[in-house]
Amino acid sequence: MSQTPAAERSTPASPERAKASRSLAIRSSIADSLRACGLISASTIDREDLRRRITIPEYLRKAMKDAATQKTPVATARKSFPLKEIGQGIPEAPIVVFVNSKSGGRRGLEIGERLRELMGEEQIFHLSHVNPIEFVHFSLAVLEQLAELGDNCARGVRQKLRVVVAGGDGTVGWVLGSLGELFELGGPVPPVAIIPLGTGNDLSRSFGWGGSFPFAWRSAVKRSLHKATNGPICHLDSWHVLVSMPVGEKLELPLSLRNMGECTLSEDITSEVTVPEKNLCVEGVFYNYFSIGMDAQVAYGFHHLRNTKPYIAQGPISNKLIYAGYSCTQGWFCTPCVGSPGLRGLKNILRLHIKRFILSDWEQIPVPSDVRSLVALNLHNYGSGRNPWGHPEPAYLEKKHFAEARADDGLLEIFGLKQGWHASFVMVELIDAKHIAQAAAIRLEIRGGEWKNAYMQMDGEPWKQAINNEFSTIIDIKRVPHHSLIISGE
């Protein structure tokens, strides 16, 4: 297959479309702010009616909580079944909520108190106590066990269940990935709604749930639960990431990655690159973006600071100020003036291969020498609601053999960011990022040279990846066969 050249320079969106896009974003932001403050009111939501619609019967919600904490779905089901009340009705829209207490200025406890006023306490799962995998394996399993025992109420709750995630993009991705296991297990997959508590909240923005933690958060929580009960369900591409590296490398993995132990690489990898006999593999799933380079290094520094000094990160505004500070101190803006190899372009350590279509062959795409951050983007939102890919004109798309970007098109948009000044202009949408390719699958090969580590992130969850001078580290990105299910908040 002949290789289509990558875009050699960024192409600004047309002034008319860019102006219209910024105006729409400003109007939407103002409306969100007014609505959050209570100045724009949706139809009145009756609290007792909402509670009746979403609250799971007490014996079921206690069985779900006990199964998750004790990890005994079968025993819990047998103990709970005789407690079923005769004539117990199936709630119209049963909901469970996952709360990340570290997000939203660490206000998860306050949000948990508000949720307890609106639903059963056992329907609220704090991620510091129960993780989403345990919920899938035990809480949902106990509903299925009760259904097999003849409990029609448990069967109805299992089929109608919806999930709300109060957290940032990384938390939402963690929950979506855990629920994704249900596609293979064969059970119904609950759709997910979002209460945005993170810094960027790009997943939340993309599906109409807003981009920030609202001032009038008590009413916003009730409004979010209401929208979660009847919002339409949207489809979202999800992308599987497999990182293979020489055995012996030190790992500090984010929650979005899982250690698979030693693994064997496929022949199409071993025939092309130098890999050791024994490899260690980790895997995960992302929904919005994967990136490698300076942006991930800044995110890693911020997350390390937030974990070691939690009193500093008290909310989205302070978080963004900290991000800005790290951008200035990590060489993002002053790279041309320094000589450290850790601040030079990714071309020194990275080779990029893509498949333009699922059934096409791998082809190598040159990484521009001035690119210091490489991003594979699935949605239109990146970096707190920005659209770095822009709105290319149809003629440009045809010339570059690109398709119009969508969240469920089976393609990732690959673009580059150069030094901090270039990234700043991209983030305020004065220019588009450096278009590199669109791909149905991506393979990155990393070899150390003078570099000791590379920084990577998926949906806001960063990590430091050790790289080897002798053997390559391989990152394979392929679309998951099924779509994730998101409830629209619009």
Secondary structure by P-SEA (a helix, b strand, c coil): ccccccccbbbbccaaaaaaaaaaaaaaaaaaaaaaacccccccccaaaaaaaccccaaaaaaaaaaaaaccaaaaaaaaccccccbbbbbcbbbbbbbcccccccaaaaaaaaaaaccccccccccccccaaaaaacaaaaaaaaaaaccaaaaaaaabbbbbbcccaaaaaaaaaaaccccccccbbbbbbbccccccaaaaaacccccccccaaaaaaaaaaaaaabbbbbbbbbbbbbbbcccccccccccccccccbbbbcaaaaaccccccbbbbbbbcccccccccaaaaaaaaaaaaaaacccccccaaaaaaaaaaaaaaacccccccccccccccccccbbbbbcccccccbbbbbcccccccccccccccccccccccccccaaaaaaaccccccccccbbbbbccccaaaaaaaaaccccccccccccbbbbbbbbccccbbbbbcccbbbbbbbbccbbbbbbbbbccbbbbbbbcc
